């Protein structure tokens, strides 16, 4: 499994304990792009920044590879998709991982990409 950035952000909120348990049980990977999206948010508090830095330090972070970049280019040539979403989806495809996201509609059009919304399970 590969966590989308939104799942990482939701899991940091106190009311989403079940989501944190889901992550702990499945030990999913994350994309380096999620680190940029989450830690790069300009309104992070110091406490949030520390929490997310610890999260990414403990997580299995998948770096961008030439294959991921090529797959992201193909996705963006097919349909309008944000750069971040294209890179995260491409990472899931290249590593053959299920993408865990709350925004399933953003990815459902991508052939061979398995998507899971943990809020619906």
DSSP file (Angstrom, degrees, kcal/mol; ACC not computed):
  #  RESIDUE AA STRUCTURE BP1 BP2  ACC     N-H-->O    O-->H-N    N-H-->O    O-->H-N    TCO  KAPPA ALPHA  PHI   PSI    X-CA   Y-CA   Z-CA
    1    1 A X              0   0    0      0, 0.0    28,-2.7     0, 0.0     2,-0.4   0.000 360.0 360.0 360.0 148.2    0.0    0.0    0.0
    2    2 A X  E     -ab  29  99A   0     96,-2.9    98,-3.1    26,-0.2     2,-0.4  -0.995 360.0-135.0-126.8 124.6    1.0    3.6   -0.7
    3    3 A X  E     -ab  30 100A   0     26,-2.7    28,-0.6    -2,-0.4    98,-0.2  -0.628  12.7-137.4 -82.0 132.8   -0.5    6.4    1.3
    4    4 A X    >>  -     0   0    0     96,-2.8     4,-1.4    -2,-0.4     3,-0.8  -0.500  30.4-107.0 -76.5 157.9   -1.6    9.5   -0.5
    5    5 A X  H 3> S+     0   0    0      1,-0.2     4,-2.0     2,-0.2     5,-0.2   0.853 117.3  59.9 -56.8 -38.0   -0.7   12.8    1.2
    6    6 A X  H 3> S+     0   0    0      1,-0.2     4,-2.5     2,-0.2    -1,-0.2   0.855 102.2  52.8 -63.9 -32.9   -4.3   13.5    2.4
    7    7 A X  H <> S+     0   0    0     -3,-0.8     4,-2.4    93,-0.3    -1,-0.2   0.895 107.4  51.7 -68.2 -39.6   -4.3   10.2    4.4
    8    8 A X  H  X S+     0   0    0     -4,-1.4     4,-0.7     2,-0.2    -2,-0.2   0.908 112.2  46.6 -61.8 -42.0   -1.1   11.3    6.2
    9    9 A X  H >< S+     0   0    0     -4,-2.0     3,-0.9     1,-0.2     4,-0.4   0.928 112.3  49.0 -67.9 -46.0   -2.6   14.6    7.1
   10   10 A X  H >< S+     0   0    0     -4,-2.5     3,-1.8     1,-0.2     6,-0.3   0.907 105.3  59.0 -59.4 -41.4   -5.9   13.1    8.3
   11   11 A X  H 3< S+     0   0    0     -4,-2.4    -1,-0.2     1,-0.3    -2,-0.2   0.725  96.9  62.0 -63.6 -21.0   -4.0   10.6   10.4
   12   12 A X  T << S+     0   0    0     -3,-0.9     2,-0.3    -4,-0.7    -1,-0.3   0.640  84.8  94.0 -78.2 -14.5   -2.4   13.4   12.4
   13   13 A X  S X  S-     0   0    0     -3,-1.8     3,-2.0    -4,-0.4    -3,-0.0  -0.614  80.6-129.2 -83.7 138.0   -5.7   14.7   13.6
   14   14 A X  T 3  S+     0   0    0     -2,-0.3     3,-0.5     1,-0.3    -1,-0.1   0.810 103.7  61.3 -55.6 -33.9   -6.8   13.4   17.0
   15   15 A X  T 3  S+     0   0    0      1,-0.2     3,-0.3     2,-0.1    -1,-0.3   0.515  91.4  70.4 -75.3  -3.0  -10.3   12.3   15.8
   16   16 A X    <>  +     0   0    0     -3,-2.0     4,-1.7    -6,-0.3     3,-0.3  -0.280  50.9 135.3-110.7  47.4   -8.8    9.8   13.3
   17   17 A X  H  > S+     0   0    0     -3,-0.5     4,-2.2     1,-0.2    -1,-0.2   0.857  71.4  57.8 -60.2 -37.6   -7.5    7.1   15.7
   18   18 A X  H  > S+     0   0    0     -3,-0.3     4,-2.2     1,-0.2    -1,-0.2   0.871 105.2  51.1 -63.3 -35.5   -8.9    4.3   13.5
   19   19 A X  H  > S+     0   0    0     -3,-0.3     4,-2.3     2,-0.2    -1,-0.2   0.898 107.9  51.4 -68.3 -40.2   -6.9    5.6   10.6
   20   20 A X  H  X S+     0   0    0     -4,-1.7     4,-2.5     2,-0.2    -2,-0.2   0.895 110.0  50.3 -62.3 -38.9   -3.7    5.6   12.6
   21   21 A X  H  X S+     0   0    0     -4,-2.2     4,-2.5     2,-0.2    -2,-0.2   0.912 108.2  52.6 -63.8 -42.6   -4.5    2.0   13.6
   22   22 A X  H  X S+     0   0    0     -4,-2.2     4,-2.2     1,-0.2    -2,-0.2   0.925 111.6  46.3 -57.1 -46.4   -5.0    1.1    9.9
   23   23 A X  H  X S+     0   0    0     -4,-2.3     4,-2.2     1,-0.2     5,-0.4   0.906 111.7  51.1 -64.7 -42.6   -1.6    2.6    9.1
   24   24 A X  H  < S+     0   0    0     -4,-2.5    -1,-0.2     1,-0.2    -2,-0.2   0.889 112.7  46.1 -63.2 -39.3    0.1    0.9   12.0
   25   25 A X  H  < S+     0   0    0     -4,-2.5    -2,-0.2     1,-0.2    -1,-0.2   0.905 121.7  34.8 -69.6 -42.5   -1.3   -2.5   10.9
   26   26 A X  H  < S-     0   0    0     -4,-2.2    -2,-0.2    -5,-0.2    -1,-0.2   0.637  84.8-152.7 -92.4 -15.7   -0.5   -2.2    7.2
   27   27 A X     <  -     0   0    0     -4,-2.2    -3,-0.1    -5,-0.2    -4,-0.1   0.897  26.7-167.5  43.0  54.9    2.8   -0.3    7.5
   28   28 A X        -     0   0    0     -5,-0.4    32,-0.5     1,-0.1   -26,-0.2  -0.234  16.0-115.5 -72.0 160.8    2.3    1.3    4.0
   29   29 A X  E     -ac   2  60A   0    -28,-2.7   -26,-2.7    30,-0.1     2,-0.3  -0.395  24.0-147.2 -84.4 168.4    4.9    3.1    2.1
   30   30 A X  E     -ac   3  61A   0     30,-2.4    32,-3.4   -28,-0.2     2,-0.3  -0.953  15.7-115.0-133.8 156.0    4.8    6.8    1.2
   31   31 A X  E >>  - c   0  62A   0    -28,-0.6     4,-1.2    -2,-0.3     3,-0.8  -0.634  21.2-124.4 -87.5 148.7    6.0    8.7   -1.8
   32   32 A X  H 3> S+     0   0    0     30,-2.3     4,-1.7    -2,-0.3     5,-0.1   0.807 113.4  64.9 -58.0 -28.5    8.8   11.3   -1.5
   33   33 A X  H 3> S+     0   0    0     29,-0.3     4,-2.8     1,-0.2    -1,-0.2   0.869  95.5  55.9 -63.3 -36.9    6.3   13.6   -3.1
   34   34 A X  H <> S+     0   0    0     -3,-0.8     4,-3.1     1,-0.2     5,-0.4   0.878 103.5  54.7 -63.4 -36.6    4.0   13.3   -0.1
   35   35 A X  H  X S+     0   0    0     -4,-1.2     4,-2.2     2,-0.2     5,-0.4   0.923 110.7  45.6 -61.3 -42.8    6.9   14.5    2.1
   36   36 A X  H  X S+     0   0    0     -4,-1.7     4,-1.5     3,-0.2    -2,-0.2   0.932 115.9  46.0 -65.0 -45.7    7.2   17.6   -0.1
   37   37 A X  H  < S+     0   0    0     -4,-2.8     4,-0.3     2,-0.2    -2,-0.2   0.929 121.0  36.7 -64.1 -45.6    3.4   18.2   -0.1
   38   38 A X  H >< S+     0   0    0     -4,-3.1     3,-1.1    -5,-0.2    -3,-0.2   0.966 124.2  37.4 -75.5 -53.8    2.9   17.6    3.7
   39   39 A X  H 3< S+     0   0    0     -4,-2.2    -3,-0.2    -5,-0.4    -1,-0.2   0.743 112.7  60.4 -72.4 -21.4    6.1   19.2    5.1
   40   40 A X  T 3< S+     0   0    0     -4,-1.5     2,-0.3    -5,-0.4    -1,-0.2   0.497  71.4 121.4 -84.1  -3.4    6.0   22.0    2.5
   41   41 A X    X   -     0   0    0     -3,-1.1     3,-1.4    -4,-0.3    -3,-0.0  -0.467  60.3-143.9 -64.1 124.2    2.7   23.3    3.6
   42   42 A X  T 3  S+     0   0    0     -2,-0.3    -1,-0.2     1,-0.3    -3,-0.0   0.584  91.2  55.6 -71.4 -11.7    3.3   26.9    4.6
   43   43 A X  T 3  S+     0   0    0      2,-0.0    -1,-0.3     0, 0.0     2,-0.1   0.174  72.4 134.2-108.2  18.8    0.9   27.0    7.5
   44   44 A X    <   -     0   0    0     -3,-1.4     2,-0.1    -5,-0.1    -5,-0.0  -0.439  52.0-131.8 -65.8 137.4    2.3   24.0    9.6
   45   45 A X     >  -     0   0    0     -2,-0.1     4,-2.6     1,-0.1     5,-0.2  -0.417  26.5-106.6 -77.9 167.2    2.6   24.7   13.2
   46   46 A X  H  > S+     0   0    0      1,-0.2     4,-2.3     2,-0.2     5,-0.2   0.904 122.2  50.9 -61.6 -41.4    5.9   23.8   14.9
   47   47 A X  H  > S+     0   0    0      2,-0.2     4,-2.4     1,-0.2    -1,-0.2   0.917 111.0  47.7 -63.3 -43.9    4.2   20.8   16.6
   48   48 A X  H  > S+     0   0    0      2,-0.2     4,-2.9     1,-0.2     5,-0.3   0.917 110.4  52.4 -63.0 -43.0    2.7   19.6   13.3
   49   49 A X  H  X S+     0   0    0     -4,-2.6     4,-2.5     1,-0.2    -2,-0.2   0.924 110.6  47.5 -58.9 -45.3    6.1   19.9   11.6
   50   50 A X  H  X S+     0   0    0     -4,-2.3     4,-2.2     2,-0.2    -1,-0.2   0.916 112.0  50.6 -62.7 -43.4    7.8   17.9   14.3
   51   51 A X  H  X S+     0   0    0     -4,-2.4     4,-2.3     1,-0.2    -2,-0.2   0.943 113.7  44.1 -59.1 -49.6    5.1   15.2   14.1
   52   52 A X  H  X S+     0   0    0     -4,-2.9     4,-2.8     1,-0.2     5,-0.2   0.865 110.2  54.8 -68.9 -35.4    5.3   14.9   10.3
   53   53 A X  H  X S+     0   0    0     -4,-2.5     4,-1.9    -5,-0.3    -1,-0.2   0.915 110.8  46.4 -61.6 -41.4    9.1   14.9   10.3
   54   54 A X  H  X S+     0   0    0     -4,-2.2     4,-1.7     2,-0.2    -2,-0.2   0.901 111.1  52.8 -65.6 -40.7    9.0   12.0   12.8
   55   55 A X  H  X S+     0   0    0     -4,-2.3     4,-1.5     1,-0.2     3,-0.3   0.952 112.3  43.2 -59.5 -50.7    6.4   10.2   10.6
   56   56 A X  H  < S+     0   0    0     -4,-2.8    -1,-0.2     1,-0.2    -2,-0.2   0.829 109.9  57.0 -68.7 -30.7    8.5   10.5    7.5
   57   57 A X  H  < S+     0   0    0     -4,-1.9    -1,-0.2    -5,-0.2    -2,-0.2   0.850 114.3  39.4 -65.4 -33.2   11.7    9.5    9.3
   58   58 A X  H  < S+     0   0    0     -4,-1.7    -2,-0.2    -3,-0.3    -1,-0.2   0.675 103.6  88.6 -88.6 -19.3    9.9    6.2   10.4
   59   59 A X  S  < S-     0   0    0     -4,-1.5     2,-1.1    -5,-0.2   -30,-0.1  -0.329  86.0-110.2 -81.4 159.6    8.1    5.6    7.1
   60   60 A X  E     -c   29   0A   0    -32,-0.5   -30,-2.4    -2,-0.1     2,-0.6  -0.803  41.4-161.8 -85.5 101.9    9.3    3.7    4.1
   61   61 A X  E     -c   30   0A   0     -2,-1.1     2,-0.6   -32,-0.2   -30,-0.2  -0.789   6.9-148.0 -95.7 120.0    9.7    6.6    1.7
   62   62 A X  E     -c   31   0A   0    -32,-3.4   -30,-2.3    -2,-0.6   -29,-0.3  -0.772  17.3-143.0 -89.3 121.2    9.8    5.7   -2.0
   63   63 A X        -     0   0    0     -2,-0.6     2,-0.2   -32,-0.2     5,-0.1  -0.336  26.4 -90.1 -80.0 161.7   12.0    8.1   -4.0
   64   64 A X        -     0   0    0     -2,-0.1     2,-0.3     4,-0.1    -1,-0.1  -0.520  47.5-173.5 -69.5 136.6   11.4    9.3   -7.5
   65   65 A X     >  -     0   0    0     -2,-0.2     4,-2.5     1,-0.1     5,-0.2  -0.805  40.6-104.7-123.1 168.4   13.0    7.1  -10.1
   66   66 A X  H  > S+     0   0    0     -2,-0.3     4,-2.5     1,-0.2     5,-0.2   0.893 123.0  53.4 -59.5 -38.9   13.2    7.5  -13.8
   67   67 A X  H  > S+     0   0    0      2,-0.2     4,-2.1     1,-0.2    -1,-0.2   0.891 108.4  48.7 -64.7 -40.2   10.5    4.9  -14.2
   68   68 A X  H  > S+     0   0    0      2,-0.2     4,-2.5     1,-0.2    -2,-0.2   0.923 111.8  49.6 -64.9 -43.9    8.2    6.8  -11.9
   69   69 A X  H  X S+     0   0    0     -4,-2.5     4,-2.2     1,-0.2    -2,-0.2   0.926 111.0  49.1 -61.5 -45.0    8.8   10.0  -13.8
   70   70 A X  H  X S+     0   0    0     -4,-2.5     4,-1.9     1,-0.2    -1,-0.2   0.895 111.9  48.8 -61.7 -40.5    8.1    8.3  -17.1
   71   71 A X  H  X S+     0   0    0     -4,-2.1     4,-2.2     2,-0.2    -1,-0.2   0.898 109.8  51.7 -67.2 -39.8    4.9    6.9  -15.8
   72   72 A X  H  X S+     0   0    0     -4,-2.5     4,-2.3     2,-0.2    -2,-0.2   0.885 107.8  52.6 -63.4 -39.0    3.8   10.3  -14.4
   73   73 A X  H  X S+     0   0    0     -4,-2.2     4,-1.6     2,-0.2    -1,-0.2   0.930 108.6  50.3 -61.4 -45.5    4.5   11.9  -17.8
   74   74 A X  H  X S+     0   0    0     -4,-1.9     4,-1.2     1,-0.2    -2,-0.2   0.908 110.2  50.2 -59.8 -42.9    2.2    9.2  -19.5
   75   75 A X  H  X S+     0   0    0     -4,-2.2     4,-1.9     1,-0.2     3,-0.4   0.916 110.3  49.2 -62.9 -42.7   -0.6    9.9  -17.0
   76   76 A X  H  < S+     0   0    0     -4,-2.3    -1,-0.2     1,-0.2    -2,-0.2   0.759 107.8  55.2 -70.2 -23.6   -0.4   13.6  -17.6
   77   77 A X  H  < S+     0   0    0     -4,-1.6    -1,-0.2    -5,-0.2    -2,-0.2   0.770 109.1  48.4 -76.1 -26.1   -0.5   13.1  -21.4
   78   78 A X  H  < S-     0   0    0     -4,-1.2     2,-0.3    -3,-0.4    -2,-0.2   0.894 127.0  -9.9 -78.8 -42.8   -3.7   11.1  -21.0
   79   79 A X  S  < S-     0   0    0     -4,-1.9     2,-0.3     2,-0.0    -1,-0.3  -0.990  80.6 -82.4-158.1 154.2   -5.7   13.4  -18.8
   80   80 A X        +     0   0    0     -2,-0.3     2,-0.3    -3,-0.1    -4,-0.1  -0.491  59.2 152.9 -65.5 124.4   -5.4   16.6  -16.7
   81   81 A X        -     0   0    0     -2,-0.3    -2,-0.0    -5,-0.1    26,-0.0  -0.979  47.8 -99.4-152.3 142.8   -4.0   15.6  -13.3
   82   82 A X     >  -     0   0    0     -2,-0.3     4,-2.6     1,-0.1     5,-0.2  -0.239  33.0-117.0 -62.7 155.3   -1.9   17.6  -10.8
   83   83 A X  H  > S+     0   0    0      1,-0.2     4,-2.4     2,-0.2     5,-0.2   0.921 115.0  50.1 -59.7 -45.1    1.8   17.0  -10.8
   84   84 A X  H  > S+     0   0    0      1,-0.2     4,-2.4     2,-0.2     5,-0.2   0.932 112.2  46.2 -60.4 -47.4    1.7   15.7   -7.2
   85   85 A X  H  > S+     0   0    0      1,-0.2     4,-2.9     2,-0.2     5,-0.3   0.892 111.8  52.3 -63.0 -39.5   -1.2   13.3   -8.0
   86   86 A X  H  X S+     0   0    0     -4,-2.6     4,-2.5     1,-0.2    -1,-0.2   0.917 111.9  45.4 -63.3 -42.6    0.5   12.1  -11.2
   87   87 A X  H  X S+     0   0    0     -4,-2.4     4,-2.0     2,-0.2    -2,-0.2   0.882 114.8  47.1 -69.6 -38.1    3.8   11.3   -9.3
   88   88 A X  H  X S+     0   0    0     -4,-2.4     4,-2.2     2,-0.2    -2,-0.2   0.933 114.7  46.3 -68.9 -45.5    2.0    9.6   -6.4
   89   89 A X  H  X S+     0   0    0     -4,-2.9     4,-2.4     1,-0.2    -2,-0.2   0.915 112.4  51.5 -61.8 -42.0   -0.2    7.5   -8.8
   90   90 A X  H  X S+     0   0    0     -4,-2.5     4,-2.9    -5,-0.3     5,-0.2   0.887 107.5  52.9 -62.7 -38.8    2.9    6.7  -10.9
   91   91 A X  H  X S+     0   0    0     -4,-2.0     4,-2.3     2,-0.2    -1,-0.2   0.929 109.7  48.4 -61.0 -45.6    4.8    5.5   -7.8
   92   92 A X  H  <>S+     0   0    0     -4,-2.2     5,-2.9     1,-0.2     4,-0.4   0.906 114.1  46.9 -61.9 -41.3    1.9    3.2   -6.9
   93   93 A X  H ><5S+     0   0    0     -4,-2.4     3,-0.8     3,-0.2    -2,-0.2   0.938 112.8  47.3 -66.6 -46.9    1.8    1.8  -10.4
   94   94 A X  H 3<5S+     0   0    0     -4,-2.9    -2,-0.2     1,-0.3    -1,-0.2   0.890 119.4  39.2 -64.1 -40.1    5.6    1.3  -10.7
   95   95 A X  T 3<5S-     0   0    0     -4,-2.3    -1,-0.3    -5,-0.2    -2,-0.2   0.403 109.8-123.0 -91.1   3.3    5.9   -0.4   -7.3
   96   96 A X  T < 5 +     0   0    0     -3,-0.8     2,-0.3    -4,-0.4    -3,-0.2   0.934  59.4 150.2  54.8  52.5    2.6   -2.3   -7.8
   97   97 A X      < -     0   0    0     -5,-2.9     2,-0.3    -6,-0.1    17,-0.3  -0.870  52.3-113.5-115.6 147.5    1.0   -0.9   -4.7
   98   98 A X        -     0   0    0     -2,-0.3   -96,-2.9    15,-0.1     2,-0.6  -0.635  34.1-128.5 -74.0 133.0   -2.6   -0.1   -3.8
   99   99 A X  E     -bd   2 115A   0     15,-3.2    17,-2.9    -2,-0.3     2,-0.7  -0.764  16.0-154.2 -88.6 122.6   -3.1    3.7   -3.4
  100  100 A X  E     +bd   3 116A   0    -98,-3.1   -96,-2.8    -2,-0.6     2,-0.3  -0.873  35.9 140.1 -99.5 114.5   -4.8    4.6   -0.1
  101  101 A X        -     0   0    0     15,-2.3     3,-0.2    -2,-0.7    18,-0.2  -0.984  56.0-140.7-151.4 155.0   -6.6    7.9   -0.5
  102  102 A X  S    S+     0   0    0     -2,-0.3     2,-0.9     1,-0.2     3,-0.3   0.650  99.6  68.6 -88.4 -18.1   -9.7    9.7    0.4
  103  103 A X    >   +     0   0    0      1,-0.2     3,-1.4     2,-0.1     4,-0.4  -0.445  57.1 152.3 -98.0  59.1   -9.9   11.3   -3.1
  104  104 A X  G >>  +     0   0    0     -2,-0.9     3,-1.8     1,-0.3     4,-1.5   0.837  64.9  65.3 -60.6 -33.8  -10.6    8.1   -5.0
  105  105 A X  G 34 S+     0   0    0      1,-0.3     4,-0.3    -3,-0.3    -1,-0.3   0.778  93.6  61.8 -62.9 -24.6  -12.4   10.0   -7.8
  106  106 A X  G <4 S+     0   0    0     -3,-1.4    -1,-0.3     1,-0.2    -2,-0.2   0.693 117.7  27.6 -71.0 -17.8   -9.1   11.7   -8.7
  107  107 A X  T X4 S+     0   0    0     -3,-1.8     3,-2.1    -4,-0.4    -2,-0.2   0.517  88.8  96.6-122.4 -10.1   -7.5    8.3   -9.6
  108  108 A X  T 3< S+     0   0    0     -4,-1.5    -3,-0.1     1,-0.3    -2,-0.1   0.714  80.0  62.4 -61.5 -21.4  -10.3    6.0  -10.6
  109  109 A X  T 3  S+     0   0    0     -4,-0.3     2,-0.7     2,-0.1    -1,-0.3   0.562  79.3 101.2 -79.7  -9.1   -9.7    6.6  -14.3
  110  110 A X  S X  S-     0   0    0     -3,-2.1     3,-1.6     3,-0.1    -3,-0.0  -0.680  74.5-128.9 -86.6 115.7   -6.2    5.2  -14.2
  111  111 A X  T 3  S+     0   0    0     -2,-0.7     3,-0.1     1,-0.2    -2,-0.1  -0.305  88.1  11.6 -61.6 143.8   -6.0    1.7  -15.6
  112  112 A X  T 3  S+     0   0    0      1,-0.2     2,-0.7   -16,-0.0    -1,-0.2   0.479  93.9 125.2  69.0   5.3   -4.3   -0.9  -13.4
  113  113 A X    <   -     0   0    0     -3,-1.6     2,-0.5    -6,-0.1    -1,-0.2  -0.861  50.4-151.4 -97.3 119.1   -4.2    1.4  -10.4
  114  114 A X        -     0   0    0     -2,-0.7   -15,-3.2   -17,-0.3     2,-0.4  -0.766  16.6-167.5 -88.5 129.3   -5.9   -0.2   -7.4
  115  115 A X  E     -d   99   0A   0     -2,-0.5     2,-0.4   -17,-0.2   -15,-0.2  -0.945   9.8-172.5-125.0 139.2   -7.4    2.5   -5.0
  116  116 A X  E     -d  100   0A   0    -17,-2.9   -15,-2.3    -2,-0.4     2,-0.7  -0.997  12.6-158.8-133.0 130.3   -8.7    2.1   -1.5
  117  117 A X    >   -     0   0    0     -2,-0.4     3,-1.8   -17,-0.2     4,-0.3  -0.926   6.6-163.1-103.6 108.1  -10.5    4.7    0.6
  118  118 A X  T 3  S+     0   0    0     -2,-0.7     3,-0.5     1,-0.3    -1,-0.1   0.658  86.4  66.6 -69.0 -12.7  -10.0    3.7    4.3
  119  119 A X  T 3  S+     0   0    0      1,-0.2    -1,-0.3   -18,-0.2   -17,-0.1   0.654 101.4  49.0 -77.8 -15.3  -12.9    5.9    5.3
  120  120 A X    <         0   0    0     -3,-1.8    -1,-0.2     1,-0.1    -2,-0.2   0.423 360.0 360.0-102.3  -0.9  -15.3    3.7    3.3
  121  121 A X              0   0    0     -3,-0.5    -1,-0.1    -4,-0.3    -2,-0.1   0.444 360.0 360.0-103.4 360.0  -14.1    0.3    4.8
